[in-house]
Amino acid sequence: MTQSFEQRVAARLGLPAKSVAATIELLNGGATVPFIARYRKEATASADRGPLDEVQIGQIKDTYLKLQELDKRREAILKAIDEQGKLTPELRRKLEATDSLTDLEDLYLPYKQKRKTRAILAIERGLEPLANVIFAQREVNIDRVAQRYLSDAVPAVSDALQGARDILAERVTEDADARQRMRNLFEREAIIRSSVKKGKEVEGIKFKDYFDFAESLRRVPSHRLLALRRGETEGFLAVSIGPDEEAALERLERQFVAERSGTPACKEQLVLAIRDGYKRLLKPSLETEFANSSKEKADLDAIQIFADNLRQLLLSPPLGQQRVLAIDPGYRTGCKTVCLDAQGNLLTDTVLYLAQSETQRQQAMQTVQKLVSQYKIDAIAIGNGTAGRETEEFVQSLQLDKPIFMVSEQGASIYSASEVARDEFPDRDVTVRGAVSIGRRLMDPLAELVKIDPKSIGVGQYQHDVDQTDLKTSLDTIVESCVNQVGVSLNTASAYLLRYVSGLGPQLAGNIVAYRAENGAFTSREQLKKVPRLGPKAFEQCAGFLRIEGAKNPLDNSAVHPERYALVERMATDVKSTVTDLVRRPELRQQIQPERYVTNAVGLPTLRDILAELAKPGRDPREQLSVFEYDARVRSVEDLHEGMILPGVVTNITAFGAFVDIGVKQDGLVHVSQMANHYVSDPKTVVKVYQKINVKVMEVDKVRKRIALSMKI
């Protein structure tokens, strides 16, 4: 390859080569994506485009890794062909010129070691010269030529011709140019078709829409393709992909069959070989390729939707450090109830029985009132699952003058049975752990939800059908991004939250918690250097994202990196103040002219970030939490009727619309066509997860418990 990695990445992504080169150098030096985006803006900036953002840096990282893998494959192919003695200068040039894995594999295909095919067997029987005669299309009497190749293994002319056709069928289908032409045809004209498998009509009724289905492959939306693949995987649908067969054969024949000069006898044999090769070899190969590539594209779309939803969910407004009474509702087994202090520590737990008898209900009232008073409760969290609305009504009837919040229970049971929960509460029942999770989610959704497998949180579409490795990588990236965007309290964060901080991981996170337990709360970021195995590089990467409330140096509770403390102290000296005064007094900050502090290492982007942080050190970037109430008229699907206008909360966003919780235990769907009075191509441009909206009930299917909603009010 004549181009460097940096040039190739820049060309693929359309980014400045200088910015890409700087980013790759930082990545190779151990820097993380959040660190580069936040603290190395000057390095990635270009004159016309400014600093790279987190998404662009992530794309550079992914593309760089993919190109490295591509080059490894290229070297392996070059070596394999060279060992066969078939690596010509022209073939080497082609292999070294491409940056496409598909093209690489196409060029390698004729030289690839494979099982004994019909073509290989025919070659072993000495029929390749006959195949060459047919391919040249000059012989008038091909039967007479074929007689020369008869043997014990080839007893008849028909056998000789069949063997020659087998050789030609494979030759044609392994031709790189032919494969690319057919690939282009599939790209433009392939249709994906599905039909119900015989005898599966009743069992597979949920896939009824796909019992007799056909759509252009390039136009089929991701959620529909994933539904087709799920139906195929579960054994209810037969799915195929391909263009019109005659159109494909016509193109192949036009490429290989001589229009004027060829002899009829040879042309006939070649056409038979081409048709056999397409149906038996090329079409199945390309069908598999396009099934995989379309699935990969659908996976990427679905994963992106999941990632966007997860980001919104993790960055949803927190209540903050307040004392919370949390209730996990239940009818038969009672409501598991816990009290948490402002740091989320469990103070006490009990069970409230609301539905068994009036006596027990009265006792529950007294218990809640006592708990609220005894533990100085600031807010009440109630799980939104079964009996959630009834529990909310019960608490409201107590008139406690405390804000009441309905909290999503999605994944709480997963957390309560997890190793993380067992480590936190080894002597508590899973139901108590679930109630704790509900309360902590209200206080800080990000800190609590990172403990749960994102697939269990209840956002996204077809998350169990997409590539699980790609999904995990993407979701881990989102979690890391959100954790570092918000920042983490060094003295209260769990090891599970700390592991997502830039430069840390499970081992260092555990070491920080262990050091904190042994030595008490951190009083400065500098103390991090005393944590076992936390070296200079890890400190560089993590320090700016960790916060210490009440630290002597106010910068330790800000996003200002320790490497810039001296710069801030110089600013304070220049306006004849201390750093503490600089934080407290805006008139002092207004005297600072950032241009005066520009150096080769520190530019205006970083200086503006520092001044913004001094204005609001440690500020949480998330929105403020507000109380939400469902319509008191509705408790279940039976209470709904068409035309009702109801408040709701967006719980999930998909490619085809948004699901909204209106307080009836079954989310309704606002189809993308009902989201606005104008055309909406992407629901994410209209709503976000946990957004509070008003919707109109359009249709209620009480049998299937489906609710159609509209935002067109």
Residue pairs with C-beta under 8 A, 6 or more apart in sequence:
1 8
1 71
1 96
3 11
5 24
5 64
5 67
5 68
6 17
6 20
6 21
6 24
7 17
8 67
8 99
9 15
9 20
9 24
9 60
9 63
9 64
9 67
10 16
10 17
10 19
10 20
10 21
12 63
12 99
13 20
13 56
13 59
13 60
13 63
15 49
15 52
15 56
15 60
16 46
16 48
16 49
18 46
19 44
19 45
19 46
19 49
19 52
20 60
22 40
22 43
22 44
23 36
23 43
23 44
23 52
23 57
23 60
23 61
24 60
24 64
26 36
26 40
26 43
26 44
27 36
27 60
27 61
27 64
30 537
30 541
31 40
31 541
32 480
32 502
32 503
32 541
33 54
33 57
33 58
33 61
33 477
33 480
33 481
34 54
34 480
34 481
34 484
34 485
34 502
34 545
35 502
35 503
35 540
35 541
35 544
36 43
36 44
36 52
36 57
37 51
37 52
37 53
37 54
37 57
38 484
38 544
38 545
38 559
38 609
39 544
39 561
39 563
39 606
41 51
41 603
41 605
41 606
41 609
42 51
42 601
42 602
42 603
42 605
42 606
44 51
44 52
44 57
45 51
45 52
45 603
45 605
50 605
51 605
52 60
54 481
58 477
67 99
70 99
70 101
70 104
73 101
73 104
74 95
74 96
74 104
77 95
77 104
77 107
77 108
78 87
78 92
78 95
78 96
80 108
80 111
80 112
80 113
81 87
81 91
81 95
81 108
81 111
84 111
86 111
91 107
94 107
95 104
95 107
95 108
98 104
98 107
102 183
102 289
103 176
103 180
106 176
106 179
106 180
107 176
109 174
109 176
109 179
110 171
110 174
114 120
117 166
117 170
118 163
118 166
118 169
118 170
119 166
119 167
119 169
119 170
119 171
121 163
121 166
122 128
122 131
122 163
122 164
122 166
122 167
123 167
125 149
125 151
125 153
125 154
125 163
126 149
126 151
126 154
127 149
127 154
127 160
127 163
127 164
127 167
128 167
129 149
130 145
130 146
130 148
130 149
130 160
130 161
130 163
130 164
131 163
131 164
131 165
131 167
131 168
131 171
133 139
133 142
133 145
133 164
133 266
134 142
134 164
134 165
134 168
134 266
134 269
134 270
134 273
135 168
135 171
135 256
135 266
135 270
136 266
137 257
137 258
137 261
137 262
137 263
137 266
137 267
137 270
138 261
138 262
138 263
138 266
139 145
139 263
139 265
139 266
140 263
140 265
141 265
142 161
142 263
142 265
142 266
142 269
143 157
143 161
143 265
146 157
146 160
146 161
146 164
147 157
147 160
149 160
150 156
150 157
150 159
150 160
154 160
154 163
161 269
164 269
164 273
165 269
165 272
165 273
165 276
166 273
166 276
168 269
168 270
168 273
168 274
168 277
169 273
169 274
169 276
169 277
169 280
169 281
170 277
170 281
172 178
172 252
172 256
172 273
172 274
172 277
172 282
173 179
173 277
173 278
173 281
173 282
173 285
177 255
178 252
178 255
178 256
178 282
179 282
179 286
181 251
181 252
181 255
182 248
182 251
182 252
182 278
182 282
182 286
183 286
183 289
185 243
185 247
185 248
185 251
186 217
186 241
186 242
186 243
186 286
186 290
187 218
188 218
188 243
189 216
189 243
189 244
189 247
190 216
190 217
190 218
190 241
190 242
190 243
190 290
191 214
191 215
191 216
191 217
191 241
191 242
191 243
192 214
192 215
192 216
192 217
192 220
192 225
192 228
192 239
192 240
192 241
192 294
193 213
193 214
193 239
193 240
193 241
194 210
194 211
194 212
194 213
194 214
194 228
194 231
194 232
194 237
194 238
194 239
194 240
195 211
195 212
195 213
195 237
195 238
196 204
196 207
196 210
196 211
196 212
196 236
196 237
196 238
197 204
197 235
197 236
197 237
197 238
200 235
200 236
201 211
203 236
204 231
204 234
204 235
204 236
204 237
207 227
207 230
207 231
207 236
207 237
210 227
210 228
210 231
210 237
211 237
213 228
215 224
217 241
217 290
217 294
220 228
220 294
221 301
221 655
221 656
222 297
222 298
222 299
222 301
222 302
222 655
223 298
223 302
223 461
223 462
223 654
223 655
223 656
225 294
225 295
225 298
226 295
226 298
226 299
226 302
226 461
226 462
226 465
226 466
227 462
228 237
228 239
229 239
229 295
229 298
229 465
230 462
230 465
231 237
231 239
232 238
232 239
233 465
239 291
240 287
241 287
241 290
241 291
241 294
242 248
242 283
242 286
242 287
245 278
245 279
245 283
248 278
248 283
249 274
249 275
249 278
252 274
252 278
252 282
253 271
253 274
256 270
256 274
257 267
257 270
257 271
257 274
258 267
262 270
296 467
298 466
299 466
299 467
299 470
299 471
300 470
301 655
302 460
302 461
302 462
302 463
302 465
302 466
302 655
303 466
303 467
303 470
303 471
303 474
304 474
305 460
305 461
305 653
305 654
305 655
305 684
306 454
306 459
306 460
306 461
306 463
306 471
306 474
306 475
307 474
307 475
307 477
307 478
308 653
308 684
309 459
309 460
309 652
309 653
309 689
310 454
310 457
310 459
310 460
310 475
310 478
310 479
311 478
311 481
311 482
312 688
312 689
312 690
313 445
313 449
313 457
313 459
313 689
313 690
314 445
314 446
314 449
314 450
314 478
314 479
314 482
315 446
315 482
315 485
315 486
315 621
315 622
316 445
316 622
316 623
316 689
316 690
317 622
317 623
317 624
317 625
317 626
317 690
318 442
318 443
318 444
318 445
318 446
318 620
318 622
318 625
319 379
319 405
319 442
319 443
319 444
319 625
320 443
320 444
320 620
320 625
321 342
321 343
321 443
322 342
322 378
322 379
322 443
323 339
323 340
323 341
323 342
323 375
323 376
323 377
323 378
323 379
324 339
324 340
324 377
324 378
324 379
324 380
324 381
324 439
324 440
324 442
324 443
325 337
325 338
325 339
325 340
325 368
325 371
325 372
325 375
325 377
325 379
325 380
325 381
325 402
325 439
326 337
326 338
326 339
326 340
326 380
326 381
326 382
326 383
326 407
326 435
326 436
326 438
326 439
326 440
326 442
327 335
327 336
327 337
327 352
327 380
327 381
327 382
327 383
327 391
327 395
327 435
327 438
328 335
328 336
328 337
328 383
328 385
328 409
328 412
328 431
328 434
328 435
328 438
329 335
329 382
329 383
329 385
329 386
329 387
329 388
329 390
329 391
330 336
330 386
330 387
330 431
331 355
331 386
331 387
332 355
333 351
333 431
334 351
334 352
334 353
334 354
334 356
335 351
335 352
335 353
335 354
335 364
335 387
335 391
336 349
336 351
336 431
336 432
336 434
336 435
337 349
337 350
337 351
337 352
337 367
337 368
337 371
337 435
338 346
338 347
338 348
338 349
338 432
338 435
338 436
338 439
339 346
339 347
339 348
339 349
339 371
339 375
339 377
340 346
340 347
340 436
340 439
340 440
340 443
341 347
341 375
343 492
344 436
344 439
344 440
344 443
344 444
344 447
344 492
346 425
346 428
346 432
346 436
347 375
348 371
348 375
349 428
349 432
349 435
350 367
350 371
352 364
352 367
352 368
353 360
353 361
353 363
353 364
354 360
354 361
354 364
354 387
354 390
354 391
354 394
355 361
355 387
355 390
361 394
364 394
365 394
365 398
368 395
368 398
368 400
369 398
369 400
371 377
372 380
372 400
372 402
377 402
378 402
379 402
379 403
379 404
379 405
379 442
380 395
380 400
380 402
380 403
380 404
380 405
381 405
381 407
381 438
381 439
381 441
381 442
382 388
382 391
382 392
382 395
382 404
382 405
382 406
382 407
382 438
383 391
383 406
383 407
383 408
383 409
383 412
383 434
383 435
383 438
384 406
384 407
384 408
384 409
384 661
385 409
385 665
386 665
388 406
388 409
388 665
389 630
389 635
389 663
389 665
390 635
392 404
392 406
392 630
395 404
396 404
403 627
404 627
405 442
405 625
405 627
405 628
406 628
406 630
406 663
407 438
407 439
407 441
407 442
408 441
408 458
408 651
409 434
409 438
410 456
410 457
410 458
411 449
411 452
411 453
411 456
411 457
411 458
412 434
412 437
412 438
412 441
413 430
413 434
414 452
414 453
414 456
415 421
415 433
415 434
415 437
415 448
415 451
415 452
416 430
416 431
416 433
416 434
416 437
417 430
418 451
418 452
420 451
420 496
421 430
421 433
421 437
421 451
424 433
424 494
425 432
425 433
425 436
428 436
437 448
437 451
440 447
440 448
441 448
441 449
446 482
446 483
446 486
446 497
446 622
447 493
447 494
447 497
449 457
450 479
450 483
450 496
450 497
450 500
451 494
451 496
451 497
454 475
454 478
454 479
455 463
455 464
455 471
455 475
458 651
458 652
459 651
459 652
459 653
459 689
460 652
460 654
461 652
461 654
461 655
463 471
479 500
480 500
480 502
483 497
483 500
483 501
483 545
484 500
484 501
484 502
484 545
485 621
486 620
486 621
486 622
487 545
487 546
487 547
487 559
487 618
487 620
488 497
488 498
488 501
488 545
488 546
488 547
489 546
489 547
489 548
489 549
490 512
490 516
490 522
490 525
490 528
490 546
490 547
490 548
491 516
491 521
491 522
491 548
491 549
494 513
495 506
495 509
495 510
495 512
495 513
496 509
497 509
498 504
498 508
498 509
498 512
498 513
499 505
499 506
499 508
499 509
501 509
501 542
501 545
501 546
502 541
502 542
502 544
502 545
503 537
503 538
503 539
503 540
503 541
503 542
504 512
504 538
504 541
504 542
507 533
508 531
508 533
508 534
508 538
508 542
511 531
511 532
511 533
511 534
512 528
512 531
512 534
515 530
515 531
515 532
516 522
519 530
522 528
522 548
523 548
523 551
523 552
524 548
524 551
524 552
524 553
524 556
525 543
525 546
525 548
525 551
525 556
525 562
526 562
528 534
528 539
528 542
528 543
528 546
529 539
534 542
539 562
540 563
543 561
543 562
544 559
544 560
544 561
544 562
545 559
547 556
547 557
547 558
547 618
548 556
548 557
549 557
549 618
550 557
551 557
553 565
553 579
554 579
554 580
554 583
554 617
555 562
555 565
555 568
555 579
555 617
557 617
557 618
558 613
558 614
558 617
558 618
559 609
559 613
559 617
559 618
560 568
560 610
560 613
560 614
560 617
564 602
564 606
564 610
567 597
567 602
567 610
568 579
568 582
568 610
568 614
569 579
570 597
571 582
571 592
571 597
572 578
572 579
572 581
572 582
572 588
574 592
574 596
575 582
575 588
575 591
575 592
577 585
577 588
581 588
582 588
582 589
582 614
583 614
583 617
586 615
589 611
589 614
589 615
592 611
594 604
594 607
594 608
594 611
595 604
597 607
598 604
598 607
626 692
628 647
628 649
628 692
629 647
630 646
630 647
630 648
630 662
630 663
631 644
631 646
631 647
631 662
631 663
633 639
633 644
634 640
634 644
634 646
634 662
634 663
634 664
635 663
635 664
636 664
636 665
637 664
637 665
637 666
637 700
637 702
637 705
637 707
638 702
639 664
640 662
640 664
640 697
640 700
640 707
641 697
641 700
642 697
642 698
642 699
642 700
643 696
643 697
644 696
644 697
645 694
645 695
645 696
645 713
646 662
646 663
646 694
646 695
646 696
646 697
647 662
647 692
647 693
647 694
648 660
648 661
648 662
648 663
648 668
648 692
648 693
648 694
648 695
648 709
649 660
649 661
649 690
649 691
649 692
649 693
650 658
650 659
650 660
650 661
650 687
650 688
650 689
650 690
650 691
650 692
650 693
651 659
651 660
651 661
651 667
651 689
651 690
652 658
652 659
652 667
652 689
653 659
653 683
653 684
653 687
653 688
653 689
654 683
655 672
655 683
656 671
656 672
656 683
657 669
657 670
657 671
657 672
657 674
657 675
657 683
658 669
658 670
658 675
658 683
658 686
658 687
659 667
659 668
659 669
659 670
660 667
660 668
660 669
660 670
660 693
660 695
660 709
661 667
662 668
662 695
662 707
662 709
664 707
666 705
666 707
667 707
668 695
668 697
668 707
668 708
668 709
669 706
669 707
669 708
669 709
670 687
670 695
670 709
670 710
670 711
671 708
672 680
672 681
672 683
673 680
674 698
674 708
674 709
674 710
674 711
674 712
675 683
675 686
675 687
675 711
675 712
676 686
676 711
676 712
677 712
680 686
686 711
687 693
687 711
693 711
694 711
694 713
695 709
695 710
695 711
695 713
696 709
696 710
696 711
696 712
696 713
697 707
697 708
697 709
698 708
698 709
698 710
699 706
699 707
699 708
700 706
700 707
700 708
701 707
